[in-house]
Amino acid sequence: MKNWQKKRKEDRKAQEAYWKEHRNCEVCLAEGRGKVEAVEVHEIIYKSGGGKCIPENEISTCRPDHGRMHFLRGPFLEKEDLWRIKNLDIEVMQEKLRGIRRGNREELYKMKGVKC
C-alpha cells in the first residue's frame, strides 16, 4: 500500500468516527431546523489547504448544507460560519490557518530552493 493510500484510509476512519458521534447535521441544529440526519463529514479547511482530519476541522452535515459549504446553493457557509457553529474562537482558528499556509509556503519554497 502506498503512503497516500494509507493516509486516505486513516482519514476515512477519522471521518467515520466523527460521524458516529455527530449523526445529525450540525448546521441544521445550530440554525434551529432540528435534527436532520447527517450524510457527509465536511473538512472546514481542505486537505489541499493543509487541513487535517481532526474534530475541530470536521463538521457533520446534511446534503443541502454541504452544498452551501461548497458554494453550490445559498445562503453560502464560509469557514468562519462553520467555526462559529462549532463554538471555536474565530481569531484563534484564523491564526492556525495562517500558520498552516505559512508552513505550506515554506515547504514549497524549500522544494524550489528559495530561502524564506
C-alpha positions in Angstrom: 0.0 0.0 0.0 1.4 3.4 -1.0 1.8 6.2 1.6 -1.1 8.3 0.2 -3.4 5.3 0.3 -2.6 4.6 3.9 -3.2 8.2 4.8 -6.5 8.3 2.9 -7.6 5.1 4.8 -6.7 6.7 8.1 -8.6 9.9 7.2 -11.7 7.8 6.3 -11.6 6.1 9.7 -11.3 9.5 11.4 -14.3 10.8 9.5 -16.4 7.7 10.3 -15.5 8.0 13.9 -16.6 11.7 13.9 -19.8 10.9 12.1 -20.7 8.2 14.7 -20.5 10.8 17.4 -22.3 13.5 15.3 -25.1 11.8 13.4 -27.2 14.9 13.0 -26.4 17.9 10.8 -24.6 20.4 13.0 -25.7 23.3 10.8 -29.4 22.4 11.0 -29.1 22.1 14.8 -27.3 25.5 15.1 -29.8 27.2 12.7 -32.8 25.8 14.6 -34.1 23.4 12.0 -34.0 20.4 14.4 -32.4 17.0 14.0 -31.7 16.2 10.3 -29.6 13.1 9.6 -26.0 14.0 8.5 -24.8 12.2 5.4 -21.4 13.9 5.0 -18.4 14.9 7.1 -17.0 18.1 5.7 -13.5 19.4 6.3 -13.6 23.1 7.1 -10.0 23.5 5.9 -9.4 21.2 3.0 -6.5 18.8 3.0 -5.2 20.6 -0.1 -5.0 23.7 2.1 -3.2 22.0 4.9 -6.3 20.8 6.9 -6.3 17.6 8.9 -8.9 15.1 9.7 -9.3 16.2 13.3 -12.6 17.0 15.2 -12.0 20.8 15.2 -11.7 20.7 11.4 -14.7 18.5 10.7 -18.4 19.1 10.7 -21.2 16.7 10.0 -23.8 17.9 7.6 -26.9 17.1 5.5 -26.6 17.1 1.7 -28.2 20.6 1.3 -26.0 22.3 3.8 -22.9 20.5 2.3 -23.8 22.2 -0.9 -23.9 25.5 0.9 -20.3 24.9 2.1 -19.2 24.3 -1.5 -21.0 27.4 -2.7 -23.4 25.4 -4.8 -26.5 26.9 -3.2 -27.2 29.9 -1.0 -27.0 31.2 1.6 -23.4 30.2 1.5 -21.5 28.9 4.5 -17.9 30.2 4.9 -15.3 28.6 7.2 -15.9 31.4 9.8 -19.6 30.4 9.9 -18.7 26.8 10.5 -16.2 27.7 13.2 -19.0 29.7 14.9 -21.3 26.7 14.7 -18.6 24.6 16.4 -18.1 27.3 19.0 -14.5 27.7 18.1 -12.7 31.1 18.5 -12.5 32.6 15.0 -9.3 34.6 15.7 -7.5 31.5 17.0 -8.6 29.5 14.0 -7.6 32.2 11.6 -4.2 32.3 13.2 -3.9 28.5 12.9 -4.9 28.8 9.2 -2.2 31.5 8.6 0.3 29.2 10.3 -0.8 26.3 8.0 -0.5 28.5 4.9 2.9 29.8 6.0 4.1 26.3 6.6 2.9 25.2 3.2 4.6 28.2 1.5 7.9 27.4 3.4 7.7 23.8 2.2 7.1 24.9 -1.4 10.0 27.4 -1.2 12.2 24.6 0.1 11.3 22.4 -2.8 12.1 25.2 -5.2 15.4 26.1 -3.4 14.2 29.6 -2.3 15.0 30.9 1.2 12.2 32.3 3.2 
